[in-house]
Amino acid sequence: MDTESLVIEALQHLGVDARPLGPSEGADAGGDLLLVEPDGIATAIDLKRRSLVDEKTAERLLADHDARRGVLMVVADRVTEHARRTLSTTGTGYYDLRGHLALHAPGVVLNTHVPAVKDRPTRTDALAGKAGLEVATALLMTPDRAVVVRELARGLERSASTVSNVLAALRRDDLLDDVNTVAGTELFWQVAQRWPAKRTYLARAPLAGDNSLASPLRFGIRDPVGWALTDSTAATAYGAPLASRADQVMDFFVPDESVLRRATNLLSVSDSPTHARATIRLAPVPAVVSRRVRPSDNPHAWPLAHPLFVALDLAQDRGRGREILEAWTPAEPWRRVW
């Protein structure tokens, strides 16, 4: 686990809010974390990682520290007793990974035991829980891009420690390489096994131009977040090799449970799948309804789900759907990961 994630996790254990420091907040000047106290005080933390910190090492780190980077916090596998005393000064701190953390910063004074890193359980299932699915789908959308933990954590609004744990488990299972880029197609198919297929069947099809429903159902046709057209209809719009009928039932992902409930009330639930005019599902991960695509040649008024999510839907059909995937390579800039 990276140093930032280790410290964030330890502070969270103590009820202290910490997150990676963004460039606009001073990361370019050397800071690593931002502590935010309930009273609004925000403190930048400058982390220094060492294997062993003795008294001389502690003195040297203090002498070399640039206060503009924030409060110095030394992280080490072992911090000697003499070094602890040296670092227990105002504006300084240390984290001994054997299980002790001290920090003297504006509004924060800590000197306490925390769980030793070696005693923390490893993640056994990389894709377990929503966080695992969010990290995996984010990687599959940009499979060739080397991942920076803090950057990915900010994008997913997850803690760096959670993201780091998922990445470590994916690497352990040989689903990522050493720089966290996707290796092969196995990650796609593992995600497909967990992709929800259960739909709610609607008696009426939503119309993108229906202003009476657009607001209460949050269609979001031109907004950053909204309904995403998926499955066969979207696949056809992307050029996948399958025929689309004029009366094709359209499948949608919707942003949240409240929208799903309102849609079932306003558009009614069909008495059977064969009589349905449309289907809806709750988006499994936020990116489904926030990373929608609006191709210039889109024949539909609805924004499309990202090709990755359309492919995951097709993968649920072990017959025809997987035949289509075998023959479908999305046009640039999309990448085939199946």
C-alpha positions as CSV (number, residue, x, y, z in Angstrom):
1,M,0.0,0.0,0.0
2,D,1.3,3.5,-0.8
3,T,2.3,5.9,2.0
4,E,-0.6,8.2,1.6
5,S,-3.1,5.4,1.8
6,L,-1.5,4.0,4.9
7,V,-1.7,7.4,6.7
8,I,-5.3,8.1,5.6
9,E,-6.4,4.7,6.8
10,A,-4.7,5.2,10.2
11,L,-6.2,8.6,10.6
12,Q,-9.6,7.4,9.7
13,H,-9.3,4.8,12.4
14,L,-8.9,7.7,14.8
15,G,-11.8,9.6,13.3
16,V,-9.7,12.2,11.6
17,D,-10.7,13.2,8.1
18,A,-7.8,13.2,5.6
19,R,-7.6,13.1,1.8
20,P,-5.0,13.5,-0.9
21,L,-4.0,17.0,-1.6
22,G,-4.9,18.4,-5.0
23,P,-2.6,20.6,-7.1
24,S,-4.8,23.7,-6.4
25,E,-4.4,23.1,-2.7
26,G,-0.6,22.9,-2.7
27,A,0.4,19.4,-3.9
28,D,2.6,21.0,-6.5
29,A,4.6,22.6,-3.7
30,G,5.2,19.2,-2.1
31,G,2.3,18.5,0.2
32,D,0.6,15.1,0.2
33,L,-2.5,15.1,2.4
34,L,-5.0,17.5,3.6
35,L,-6.5,17.2,7.1
36,V,-9.9,18.8,7.6
37,E,-11.2,19.3,11.1
38,P,-14.9,19.8,12.0
39,D,-14.2,23.4,12.9
40,G,-13.1,24.0,9.3
41,I,-9.3,24.1,9.9
42,A,-7.5,22.6,7.0
43,T,-3.9,21.5,7.4
44,A,-1.5,20.2,4.6
45,I,0.7,17.3,5.6
46,D,4.1,16.6,4.0
47,L,4.9,12.8,4.2
48,K,8.4,11.3,4.3
49,R,8.7,7.6,4.2
50,R,11.7,5.7,5.6
51,S,12.4,2.1,6.6
52,L,14.0,3.0,9.9
53,V,14.0,6.4,11.7
54,D,16.5,6.9,14.5
55,E,17.4,10.1,16.3
56,K,19.9,11.3,13.7
57,T,17.5,10.6,10.8
58,A,14.8,12.4,12.6
59,E,17.0,15.5,13.2
60,R,18.1,15.5,9.6
61,L,14.5,15.3,8.3
62,L,13.5,18.2,10.6
63,A,16.5,20.3,9.4
64,D,15.7,19.6,5.7
65,H,11.9,20.2,6.0
66,D,10.4,23.1,4.1
67,A,7.5,24.4,6.2
68,R,5.7,25.6,3.1
69,R,4.9,22.0,2.2
70,G,2.9,21.6,5.4
71,V,3.3,19.7,8.6
72,L,6.0,17.1,8.5
73,M,4.9,13.6,9.2
74,V,7.5,10.8,9.0
75,V,6.3,7.3,8.2
76,A,8.5,4.3,8.9
77,D,8.5,0.6,9.6
78,R,10.1,1.5,12.8
79,V,10.6,4.8,14.7
80,T,13.0,4.5,17.6
81,E,12.1,5.9,21.0
82,H,14.7,8.7,20.7
83,A,13.4,9.6,17.3
84,R,9.8,9.7,18.6
85,R,10.9,12.3,21.3
86,T,12.7,14.3,18.6
87,L,9.6,14.3,16.3
88,S,7.1,15.1,19.1
89,T,7.4,18.8,18.6
90,T,4.9,21.3,17.3
91,G,4.3,21.1,13.6
92,T,5.6,17.5,13.3
93,G,4.4,14.0,13.6
94,Y,5.3,10.3,12.9
95,Y,3.6,7.1,12.1
96,D,5.4,3.9,13.3
97,L,3.8,1.1,11.2
98,R,4.2,-1.2,14.1
99,G,1.2,0.6,15.6
100,H,1.8,4.1,16.9
101,L,0.9,7.5,15.5
102,A,1.6,11.0,16.8
103,L,0.8,14.4,15.2
104,H,1.1,17.9,16.4
105,A,-0.7,20.2,13.9
106,P,-3.0,23.2,14.1
107,G,-6.2,21.9,15.8
108,V,-4.9,18.3,16.0
109,V,-2.9,16.7,18.7
110,L,-2.6,12.9,18.5
111,N,-0.4,10.5,20.4
112,T,-1.9,7.0,20.3
113,H,-1.8,3.4,19.3
114,V,-3.3,2.3,15.9
115,P,-3.6,-1.1,14.3
116,A,-0.2,-2.4,13.2
117,V,0.0,-2.6,9.4
118,K,1.1,-6.2,9.4
119,D,-2.0,-7.1,11.3
120,R,-4.4,-5.6,8.8
121,P,-6.2,-8.2,6.6
122,T,-5.7,-8.2,2.9
123,R,-8.6,-8.0,0.5
124,T,-9.4,-11.6,-0.5
125,D,-11.9,-10.7,-3.3
126,A,-10.8,-7.8,-5.6
127,L,-14.3,-7.2,-6.9
128,A,-16.2,-7.5,-3.7
129,G,-18.5,-4.6,-2.9
130,K,-19.3,-1.6,-4.9
131,A,-15.8,-0.1,-4.6
132,G,-14.3,-3.1,-6.3
133,L,-16.7,-2.8,-9.2
134,E,-16.1,1.0,-9.5
135,V,-12.3,0.6,-9.6
136,A,-12.5,-2.3,-12.1
137,T,-14.8,-0.5,-14.5
138,A,-12.7,2.7,-14.3
139,L,-9.7,0.7,-15.3
140,L,-11.5,-1.0,-18.2
141,M,-12.6,2.3,-19.6
142,T,-9.0,3.4,-20.0
143,P,-7.1,0.0,-20.1
144,D,-3.8,1.4,-21.4
145,R,-3.4,4.2,-18.9
146,A,-1.1,3.7,-15.9
147,V,-3.1,4.4,-12.8
148,V,-2.1,6.9,-10.0
149,V,-3.9,5.9,-6.8
150,R,-4.6,9.3,-5.6
151,E,-5.9,10.5,-9.0
152,L,-8.2,7.5,-9.3
153,A,-9.4,7.8,-5.7
154,R,-10.4,11.5,-6.3
155,G,-12.3,10.6,-9.5
156,L,-14.2,7.8,-7.8
157,E,-14.7,9.8,-4.5
158,R,-13.2,6.9,-2.6
159,S,-10.4,6.8,-0.1
160,A,-7.0,6.2,-1.4
161,S,-6.6,3.2,0.9
162,T,-9.7,1.5,-0.5
163,V,-8.6,2.0,-4.1
164,S,-5.0,0.9,-3.2
165,N,-6.4,-2.3,-1.7
166,V,-8.5,-3.1,-4.7
167,L,-5.6,-2.5,-7.1
168,A,-3.3,-4.7,-5.0
169,A,-5.8,-7.5,-5.1
170,L,-6.2,-7.2,-8.9
171,R,-2.4,-7.3,-9.3
172,R,-2.3,-10.3,-7.1
173,D,-4.8,-12.1,-9.3
174,D,-2.8,-11.1,-12.4
175,L,-5.6,-8.9,-13.8
176,L,-3.3,-5.9,-13.8
177,D,0.3,-5.4,-14.5
178,D,2.8,-3.6,-12.3
179,V,1.7,-0.1,-13.3
180,N,-2.0,-1.0,-13.0
181,T,-2.9,-1.3,-16.6
182,V,-5.4,-4.0,-17.7
183,A,-3.7,-7.3,-18.6
184,G,-5.8,-9.3,-21.2
185,T,-9.5,-9.7,-21.1
186,E,-10.0,-11.7,-17.9
187,L,-10.9,-8.6,-15.8
188,F,-13.8,-7.8,-18.2
189,W,-15.2,-11.3,-17.9
190,Q,-14.9,-11.3,-14.1
191,V,-16.8,-8.0,-14.0
192,A,-19.4,-9.4,-16.4
193,Q,-20.1,-12.3,-13.9
194,R,-21.1,-9.6,-11.3
195,W,-22.9,-7.3,-13.6
196,P,-26.6,-7.0,-12.7
197,A,-29.0,-8.2,-15.3
198,K,-32.3,-7.9,-13.4
199,R,-34.6,-5.3,-15.0
200,T,-37.9,-3.5,-14.2
201,Y,-40.2,-3.8,-17.1
202,L,-42.3,-0.7,-18.0
203,A,-45.7,-0.6,-19.6
204,R,-44.9,2.8,-21.3
205,A,-41.7,3.8,-23.0
206,P,-40.2,7.1,-21.9
207,L,-40.0,9.8,-24.6
208,A,-36.9,12.0,-24.5
209,G,-38.9,15.1,-25.5
210,D,-41.6,14.6,-22.9
211,N,-41.1,17.8,-20.8
212,S,-43.7,16.7,-18.3
213,L,-41.5,13.7,-17.3
214,A,-38.0,15.0,-18.0
215,S,-37.6,16.8,-14.7
216,P,-39.3,14.4,-12.2
217,L,-37.6,11.4,-13.8
218,R,-34.3,13.3,-14.3
219,F,-33.8,12.2,-17.9
220,G,-30.8,14.6,-18.1
221,I,-30.6,14.6,-21.9
222,R,-28.2,17.5,-21.9
223,D,-27.1,17.3,-18.3
224,P,-23.9,15.7,-16.9
225,V,-25.9,12.9,-15.2
226,G,-29.1,11.1,-16.4
227,W,-30.6,8.1,-18.1
228,A,-28.2,6.0,-20.3
229,L,-29.4,3.9,-23.2
230,T,-27.8,0.5,-23.2
231,D,-27.8,-3.1,-24.4
232,S,-28.8,-4.0,-28.0
233,T,-30.2,-0.6,-29.0
234,A,-27.0,1.2,-27.9
235,A,-24.8,-1.5,-29.3
236,T,-26.4,-1.0,-32.7
237,A,-25.8,2.7,-32.5
238,Y,-22.1,2.0,-31.8
239,G,-21.9,-0.2,-34.9
240,A,-22.1,-3.6,-33.3
241,P,-23.1,-6.4,-35.8
242,L,-26.7,-6.9,-34.9
243,A,-30.0,-5.9,-36.3
244,S,-32.3,-3.5,-34.5
245,R,-36.1,-3.5,-35.0
246,A,-38.2,-0.4,-35.1
247,D,-40.2,-1.7,-32.1
248,Q,-37.1,-2.7,-30.2
249,V,-37.5,-2.4,-26.4
250,M,-35.1,0.1,-25.1
251,D,-33.1,-0.6,-22.0
252,F,-32.0,2.2,-19.7
253,F,-29.8,2.7,-16.6
254,V,-31.1,5.3,-14.2
255,P,-29.2,7.3,-11.6
256,D,-30.7,6.2,-8.3
257,E,-33.5,4.4,-6.5
258,S,-35.8,7.5,-6.2
259,V,-35.8,7.8,-10.0
260,L,-36.4,4.1,-10.4
261,R,-39.4,4.3,-8.1
262,R,-40.9,7.4,-9.8
263,A,-40.5,5.8,-13.2
264,T,-42.4,2.7,-12.1
265,N,-45.2,5.0,-10.8
266,L,-45.4,7.3,-13.8
267,L,-44.7,4.8,-16.6
268,S,-46.3,1.8,-14.9
269,V,-44.9,-1.7,-14.5
270,S,-45.7,-4.1,-17.4
271,D,-47.7,-7.2,-16.5
272,S,-45.1,-9.3,-18.4
273,P,-41.8,-8.9,-20.1
274,T,-43.4,-9.7,-23.5
275,H,-45.6,-6.6,-23.2
276,A,-42.9,-4.2,-21.9
277,R,-42.1,-1.1,-23.9
278,A,-38.9,-0.3,-22.0
279,T,-36.7,-1.6,-19.1
280,I,-34.9,0.3,-16.4
281,R,-32.1,-0.7,-14.0
282,L,-30.3,1.1,-11.3
283,A,-26.8,2.1,-12.4
284,P,-24.3,-0.4,-10.8
285,V,-21.6,2.2,-10.6
286,P,-21.9,6.0,-10.9
287,A,-19.9,6.2,-14.1
288,V,-22.7,4.4,-16.0
289,V,-24.9,7.6,-15.8
290,S,-22.1,10.2,-15.6
291,R,-19.8,9.0,-18.4
292,R,-22.5,8.8,-21.1
293,V,-21.7,9.3,-24.8
294,R,-23.4,11.4,-27.4
295,P,-22.1,10.4,-30.8
296,S,-22.7,12.8,-33.7
297,D,-24.4,10.0,-35.6
298,N,-26.4,8.7,-32.7
299,P,-29.9,7.8,-34.2
300,H,-31.5,8.1,-30.8
301,A,-32.4,11.1,-28.7
302,W,-31.0,9.5,-25.6
303,P,-27.3,9.6,-24.6
304,L,-25.7,6.2,-24.8
305,A,-24.0,4.2,-22.0
306,H,-20.2,3.9,-22.5
307,P,-19.4,1.0,-24.8
308,L,-17.9,-0.9,-21.9
309,F,-21.2,-1.0,-20.1
310,V,-23.1,-1.9,-23.3
311,A,-20.6,-4.8,-23.8
312,L,-21.1,-5.9,-20.2
313,D,-24.9,-6.1,-20.9
314,L,-24.3,-8.1,-24.0
315,A,-22.1,-10.5,-22.1
316,Q,-25.1,-11.5,-20.0
317,D,-26.5,-13.4,-23.0
318,R,-24.2,-16.4,-23.2
319,G,-25.5,-17.2,-26.6
320,R,-26.2,-14.4,-29.1
321,G,-24.8,-11.6,-26.9
322,R,-21.4,-13.2,-26.7
323,E,-21.4,-14.0,-30.4
324,I,-21.9,-10.2,-31.0
325,L,-19.1,-9.4,-28.7
326,E,-16.7,-11.7,-30.5
327,A,-17.4,-9.8,-33.8
328,W,-17.6,-6.3,-32.3
329,T,-14.6,-4.0,-32.0
330,P,-15.7,-0.4,-31.2
331,A,-14.5,2.4,-33.3
332,E,-11.8,4.8,-31.9
333,P,-11.4,6.2,-29.3
334,W,-13.1,3.2,-27.6
335,R,-11.0,0.2,-26.7
336,R,-12.0,-3.5,-26.9
337,V,-11.4,-5.2,-23.5
338,W,-13.4,-8.4,-24.1
